[in-house]
Amino acid sequence: MTTKTAVLAEGTGNERNVGRLVALMTATAWVLLGIGLLLSLFNLHDFSDRNTSLMVGVGFMVGSVHIYVIRTAIHLVDSRAKAEDDSK
């Protein structure tokens, strides 16, 4: 019985590439903010908690802020990790 071995190039295991994730989360946050603004602005005529589309619009806006904050945290952690790797 033989075993197969695989050789990995140096540095391929620890590299991070979060640029696409950050860009996707940024775009998602902006799209959700736009949807939330549109839903809220078109349904301001009945400003109450029983207005479902107004509440959904507010929820979209709050959710977009949460997504953007998480995106910023991921970007900052990655930037700091790259800075620490460069200083070594």
DSSP file with accessible surface (Angstrom, degrees, kcal/mol):
  #  RESIDUE AA STRUCTURE BP1 BP2  ACC     N-H-->O    O-->H-N    N-H-->O    O-->H-N    TCO  KAPPA ALPHA  PHI   PSI    X-CA   Y-CA   Z-CA
    1    1 A M              0   0  230      0, 0.0     2,-0.3     0, 0.0     0, 0.0   0.000 360.0 360.0 360.0 133.0    0.0    0.0    0.0
    2    2 A T        -     0   0  130      0, 0.0     2,-0.4     0, 0.0     0, 0.0  -0.820 360.0-140.6-116.0 156.2    1.4    3.4   -0.9
    3    3 A T        -     0   0  119     -2,-0.3     2,-0.4     2,-0.0     0, 0.0  -0.894  14.2-131.1-114.2 148.1    0.4    6.9    0.2
    4    4 A K        -     0   0  208     -2,-0.4     2,-0.4     2,-0.0     0, 0.0  -0.799  20.2-158.9 -96.8 137.1    0.2    9.9   -1.9
    5    5 A T        -     0   0  125     -2,-0.4     2,-0.4     2,-0.0    -2,-0.0  -0.898   1.8-153.1-115.3 147.4    1.9   13.1   -0.7
    6    6 A A        -     0   0   93     -2,-0.4     2,-0.5     2,-0.0    -2,-0.0  -0.956   5.7-148.3-119.3 138.7    1.2   16.6   -1.7
    7    7 A V        -     0   0  135     -2,-0.4     2,-0.4     0, 0.0    -2,-0.0  -0.917  12.0-157.9-108.7 126.8    3.7   19.4   -1.7
    8    8 A L        -     0   0  134     -2,-0.5     3,-0.1     1,-0.0     2,-0.1  -0.810  22.0-113.1-102.8 144.6    2.4   22.9   -1.0
    9    9 A A    >   -     0   0   69     -2,-0.4     3,-1.4     1,-0.1     4,-0.3  -0.372  48.0 -86.2 -69.2 154.2    4.2   26.0   -2.0
   10   10 A E  T 3  S+     0   0  195      1,-0.2    -1,-0.1     2,-0.1     0, 0.0  -0.357 108.2  13.4 -64.4 138.9    5.5   28.2    0.8
   11   11 A G  T 3> S+     0   0   44     -3,-0.1     4,-0.6    -2,-0.1    -1,-0.2   0.455  87.8 113.0  82.8   0.2    3.1   30.7    2.3
   12   12 A T  T <4 S+     0   0   74     -3,-1.4    -2,-0.1     1,-0.2    -1,-0.1   0.748  72.7  55.6 -79.2 -18.7   -0.1   29.3    0.7
   13   13 A G  T  4 S+     0   0   67     -4,-0.3    -1,-0.2     1,-0.2    -3,-0.1   0.807 110.7  38.4 -84.1 -27.9   -1.7   28.2    4.0
   14   14 A N  T  4 S+     0   0  146     -3,-0.1    -1,-0.2     2,-0.1     2,-0.2   0.471  84.8 113.2-105.1  -2.5   -1.6   31.4    6.0
   15   15 A E     <  -     0   0  149     -4,-0.6     2,-0.4    -3,-0.1    -4,-0.0  -0.481  50.9-152.5 -74.6 142.2   -2.4   34.1    3.4
   16   16 A R        -     0   0  133     -2,-0.2     2,-0.4    62,-0.1     3,-0.1  -0.927  14.2-175.7-113.9 139.9   -5.7   35.9    3.7
   17   17 A N        +     0   0  131     -2,-0.4     4,-0.3     1,-0.1     3,-0.2  -0.781  23.6 148.0-133.5  87.3   -7.6   37.4    0.9
   18   18 A V     >  +     0   0   29     -2,-0.4     4,-2.8     1,-0.2     5,-0.2   0.330  43.4 100.8-102.6   7.9  -10.6   39.2    2.3
   19   19 A G  H  > S+     0   0   44      1,-0.2     4,-2.3     2,-0.2     5,-0.2   0.905  84.3  46.7 -60.2 -42.8  -10.7   41.9   -0.4
   20   20 A R  H  > S+     0   0  207     -3,-0.2     4,-2.6     2,-0.2    -1,-0.2   0.897 112.7  50.3 -67.1 -38.8  -13.6   40.2   -2.3
   21   21 A L  H  > S+     0   0   76     -4,-0.3     4,-2.8     2,-0.2     5,-0.2   0.925 111.1  48.5 -63.9 -44.1  -15.5   39.7    1.0
   22   22 A V  H  X S+     0   0   12     -4,-2.8     4,-2.3     1,-0.2    -2,-0.2   0.923 113.1  47.6 -62.7 -43.4  -15.1   43.3    2.0
   23   23 A A  H  X S+     0   0   60     -4,-2.3     4,-2.5    -5,-0.2    -2,-0.2   0.913 112.9  48.8 -64.8 -41.5  -16.2   44.5   -1.5
   24   24 A L  H  X S+     0   0  111     -4,-2.6     4,-2.6     1,-0.2    -2,-0.2   0.925 112.4  47.5 -64.7 -42.5  -19.2   42.2   -1.4
   25   25 A M  H  X S+     0   0   30     -4,-2.8     4,-2.5     2,-0.2    -1,-0.2   0.874 111.1  51.9 -68.6 -34.9  -20.3   43.3    2.1
   26   26 A T  H  X S+     0   0   28     -4,-2.3     4,-2.2    -5,-0.2    -2,-0.2   0.948 112.4  45.0 -64.1 -48.2  -19.9   47.0    1.1
   27   27 A A  H  X S+     0   0   52     -4,-2.5     4,-2.5     1,-0.2    -2,-0.2   0.914 113.4  50.8 -62.5 -41.2  -22.1   46.5   -2.0
   28   28 A T  H  X S+     0   0   55     -4,-2.6     4,-2.7     1,-0.2     5,-0.2   0.919 109.2  50.8 -63.4 -43.0  -24.6   44.5    0.0
   29   29 A A  H  X S+     0   0    6     -4,-2.5     4,-2.2     1,-0.2    -1,-0.2   0.922 112.1  46.7 -62.4 -42.6  -24.8   47.2    2.7
   30   30 A W  H  X S+     0   0  157     -4,-2.2     4,-2.3     2,-0.2    -1,-0.2   0.901 112.5  49.6 -67.6 -39.9  -25.4   50.0    0.2
   31   31 A V  H  X S+     0   0   88     -4,-2.5     4,-2.5     2,-0.2     5,-0.2   0.937 112.5  47.3 -64.1 -44.9  -28.1   48.0   -1.7
   32   32 A L  H  X S+     0   0   39     -4,-2.7     4,-2.6     1,-0.2    -2,-0.2   0.882 110.5  52.7 -65.7 -35.9  -29.9   47.2    1.5
   33   33 A L  H  X S+     0   0   48     -4,-2.2     4,-2.6    -5,-0.2    -1,-0.2   0.928 110.0  48.5 -63.6 -42.5  -29.7   50.8    2.6
   34   34 A G  H  X S+     0   0   32     -4,-2.3     4,-2.5     2,-0.2    -2,-0.2   0.920 111.8  48.5 -63.0 -44.0  -31.2   51.9   -0.7
   35   35 A I  H  X S+     0   0   68     -4,-2.5     4,-2.7     1,-0.2     5,-0.2   0.926 112.4  49.6 -61.4 -43.5  -34.0   49.3   -0.4
   36   36 A G  H  X S+     0   0    0     -4,-2.6     4,-2.4     1,-0.2    -2,-0.2   0.910 110.7  49.1 -63.2 -41.8  -34.7   50.5    3.1
   37   37 A L  H  X S+     0   0   79     -4,-2.6     4,-2.9     2,-0.2     5,-0.2   0.926 112.4  48.0 -64.0 -43.6  -34.8   54.1    2.2
   38   38 A L  H  X S+     0   0  100     -4,-2.5     4,-2.1     1,-0.2    -2,-0.2   0.934 113.0  47.2 -62.9 -46.1  -37.2   53.5   -0.7
   39   39 A L  H  X S+     0   0   54     -4,-2.7     4,-0.6    -5,-0.2    -1,-0.2   0.908 116.2  45.1 -61.9 -40.7  -39.5   51.3    1.4
   40   40 A S  H >< S+     0   0   11     -4,-2.4     3,-0.7    -5,-0.2    -2,-0.2   0.920 113.1  48.2 -70.3 -44.0  -39.5   53.9    4.2
   41   41 A L  H >< S+     0   0  112     -4,-2.9     3,-0.8     1,-0.2    -1,-0.2   0.864 111.0  50.1 -67.8 -34.9  -40.0   57.0    2.0
   42   42 A F  H 3< S+     0   0  152     -4,-2.1    -1,-0.2    -5,-0.2    -2,-0.2   0.614 115.2  44.7 -77.5 -10.1  -42.9   55.5    0.0
   43   43 A N  T X< S+     0   0   30     -3,-0.7     3,-0.6    -4,-0.6    -1,-0.2  -0.004  74.0 108.2-124.5  29.9  -44.7   54.5    3.2
   44   44 A L  T <   +     0   0   85     -3,-0.8     3,-0.4     1,-0.2    -1,-0.1   0.628  57.8  86.0 -79.2 -10.5  -44.4   57.6    5.4
   45   45 A H  T 3  S+     0   0  154      1,-0.3     2,-0.6    -3,-0.2    -1,-0.2   0.839  96.5  38.0 -62.2 -33.4  -48.1   58.4    4.9
   46   46 A D  S <  S-     0   0   79     -3,-0.6     2,-1.6     2,-0.1    -1,-0.3  -0.760  78.9-171.9-118.8  84.0  -49.1   56.1    7.8
   47   47 A F        +     0   0  161     -2,-0.6     2,-0.3    -3,-0.4    -3,-0.1  -0.576  41.3 106.1 -83.4  88.8  -46.3   56.6   10.4
   48   48 A S  S >  S-     0   0   40     -2,-1.6     3,-1.2     3,-0.1     7,-0.2  -0.965  82.2-102.9-153.2 169.9  -47.1   53.9   12.9
   49   49 A D  T 3  S+     0   0  130     -2,-0.3     6,-0.1     1,-0.2    -2,-0.1   0.605 115.4  65.9 -75.9  -6.8  -45.8   50.6   14.1
   50   50 A R  T 3  S+     0   0  211      1,-0.1     2,-1.2     4,-0.0    -1,-0.2   0.567  74.5  97.3 -87.7  -9.0  -48.7   48.9   12.2
   51   51 A N    <>  -     0   0   14     -3,-1.2     4,-2.1     1,-0.2     5,-0.2  -0.687  58.9-170.3 -81.4  98.2  -47.3   50.0    8.9
   52   52 A T  H  > S+     0   0  103     -2,-1.2     4,-2.6     1,-0.2     5,-0.2   0.905  79.5  50.5 -63.1 -44.0  -45.4   46.8    7.9
   53   53 A S  H  > S+     0   0   42      1,-0.2     4,-2.3     2,-0.2    -1,-0.2   0.877 109.6  51.6 -67.9 -31.6  -43.5   48.1    4.9
   54   54 A L  H  > S+     0   0    3      2,-0.2     4,-2.3     1,-0.2    -1,-0.2   0.934 111.8  46.8 -65.8 -43.2  -42.3   51.1    6.9
   55   55 A M  H  X S+     0   0   82     -4,-2.1     4,-2.3     2,-0.2    -2,-0.2   0.889 111.6  50.6 -67.2 -36.8  -41.0   48.8    9.7
   56   56 A V  H  X S+     0   0   65     -4,-2.6     4,-2.5     2,-0.2    -1,-0.2   0.917 109.4  52.2 -66.7 -39.7  -39.4   46.5    7.1
   57   57 A G  H  X S+     0   0    0     -4,-2.3     4,-2.1    -5,-0.2    -2,-0.2   0.921 109.8  47.8 -61.5 -43.1  -37.7   49.5    5.5
   58   58 A V  H  X S+     0   0   63     -4,-2.3     4,-2.6     1,-0.2     5,-0.2   0.909 110.5  53.0 -64.2 -38.9  -36.3   50.6    8.9
   59   59 A G  H  X S+     0   0   44     -4,-2.3     4,-2.8     1,-0.2    -2,-0.2   0.901 107.1  51.3 -63.3 -40.0  -35.1   47.0    9.5
   60   60 A F  H  X S+     0   0   67     -4,-2.5     4,-2.3     2,-0.2    -1,-0.2   0.912 110.9  48.9 -62.2 -41.8  -33.3   47.1    6.1
   61   61 A M  H  X S+     0   0   43     -4,-2.1     4,-1.7     2,-0.2    -2,-0.2   0.929 113.2  45.7 -66.4 -42.9  -31.6   50.3    7.1
   62   62 A V  H  X S+     0   0   75     -4,-2.6     4,-2.1     1,-0.2    -2,-0.2   0.927 112.8  51.4 -65.2 -42.0  -30.5   49.0   10.5
   63   63 A G  H  X S+     0   0   27     -4,-2.8     4,-2.4    -5,-0.2    -2,-0.2   0.888 106.2  54.4 -62.9 -37.4  -29.4   45.7    9.0
   64   64 A S  H  X S+     0   0    5     -4,-2.3     4,-2.3     1,-0.2    -1,-0.2   0.895 106.9  51.1 -65.8 -36.5  -27.2   47.6    6.4
   65   65 A V  H  X S+     0   0   85     -4,-1.7     4,-2.4     2,-0.2    -1,-0.2   0.922 109.8  50.1 -65.4 -41.1  -25.5   49.5    9.2
   66   66 A H  H  X S+     0   0  117     -4,-2.1     4,-2.4     2,-0.2    -2,-0.2   0.919 110.7  49.2 -62.6 -44.0  -24.7   46.2   11.0
   67   67 A I  H  X S+     0   0   43     -4,-2.4     4,-2.5     1,-0.2    -1,-0.2   0.920 111.5  49.6 -62.3 -41.4  -23.3   44.7    7.8
   68   68 A Y  H  X S+     0   0   92     -4,-2.3     4,-2.3     2,-0.2    -2,-0.2   0.891 110.1  50.4 -67.2 -37.0  -21.2   47.7    7.2
   69   69 A V  H  X S+     0   0   92     -4,-2.4     4,-2.3     2,-0.2    -1,-0.2   0.926 111.6  47.7 -66.3 -43.2  -19.8   47.7   10.8
   70   70 A I  H  X S+     0   0   92     -4,-2.4     4,-2.5     2,-0.2     5,-0.2   0.924 111.3  51.9 -63.6 -40.4  -18.9   44.0   10.5
   71   71 A R  H  X S+     0   0   42     -4,-2.5     4,-2.4     1,-0.2    -2,-0.2   0.920 109.3  49.8 -61.3 -42.0  -17.3   44.7    7.2
   72   72 A T  H  X S+     0   0   46     -4,-2.3     4,-2.6     1,-0.2    -1,-0.2   0.913 110.0  50.5 -65.1 -40.5  -15.2   47.5    8.7
   73   73 A A  H  X S+     0   0   52     -4,-2.3     4,-2.5     2,-0.2     5,-0.2   0.926 111.0  48.4 -63.7 -43.4  -14.1   45.2   11.6
   74   74 A I  H  X S+     0   0   51     -4,-2.5     4,-2.4     1,-0.2    -2,-0.2   0.931 112.6  48.9 -62.2 -43.4  -13.0   42.5    9.2
   75   75 A H  H  X S+     0   0   76     -4,-2.4     4,-2.5    -5,-0.2    -2,-0.2   0.911 112.1  48.0 -64.1 -42.2  -11.1   45.0    7.1
   76   76 A L  H  X S+     0   0  109     -4,-2.6     4,-2.5     2,-0.2     5,-0.2   0.909 111.6  49.2 -66.6 -41.7   -9.4   46.5   10.2
   77   77 A V  H  X S+     0   0  104     -4,-2.5     4,-2.3     2,-0.2    -2,-0.2   0.924 113.3  47.3 -63.9 -41.9   -8.4   43.1   11.5
   78   78 A D  H  X S+     0   0   12     -4,-2.4     4,-2.4    -5,-0.2    -2,-0.2   0.914 111.5  50.6 -66.1 -41.4   -7.0   42.0    8.2
   79   79 A S  H  X S+     0   0   51     -4,-2.5     4,-2.2     1,-0.2    -2,-0.2   0.917 112.0  47.2 -62.9 -41.9   -5.1   45.3    7.8
   80   80 A R  H  X S+     0   0  176     -4,-2.5     4,-2.3     2,-0.2    -1,-0.2   0.904 111.2  51.1 -67.3 -39.8   -3.5   44.9   11.2
   81   81 A A  H  X S+     0   0   16     -4,-2.3     4,-2.1     2,-0.2    -2,-0.2   0.908 111.2  48.1 -64.5 -40.5   -2.6   41.3   10.6
   82   82 A K  H  X S+     0   0   96     -4,-2.4     4,-2.1     2,-0.2    -1,-0.2   0.894 110.6  51.7 -66.5 -37.7   -0.9   42.3    7.3
   83   83 A A  H  X S+     0   0   58     -4,-2.2     4,-1.5     1,-0.2    -2,-0.2   0.898 110.7  48.0 -65.5 -38.7    0.9   45.1    9.0
   84   84 A E  H  X S+     0   0  108     -4,-2.3     4,-0.7     1,-0.2    -1,-0.2   0.881 111.2  50.8 -68.7 -37.4    2.2   42.7   11.7
   85   85 A D  H  < S+     0   0   87     -4,-2.1     3,-0.5     1,-0.2    -2,-0.2   0.881 110.1  50.2 -67.0 -36.6    3.3   40.2    9.1
   86   86 A D  H  < S+     0   0  137     -4,-2.1    -1,-0.2     1,-0.2    -2,-0.2   0.815 105.9  56.0 -70.6 -30.0    5.2   42.9    7.2
   87   87 A S  H  <        0   0   98     -4,-1.5    -1,-0.2    -5,-0.2    -2,-0.2   0.655 360.0 360.0 -78.7 -12.7    7.0   44.1   10.3
   88   88 A K     <        0   0  195     -4,-0.7    -3,-0.0    -3,-0.5    -4,-0.0  -0.310 360.0 360.0 -79.8 360.0    8.4   40.6   11.0
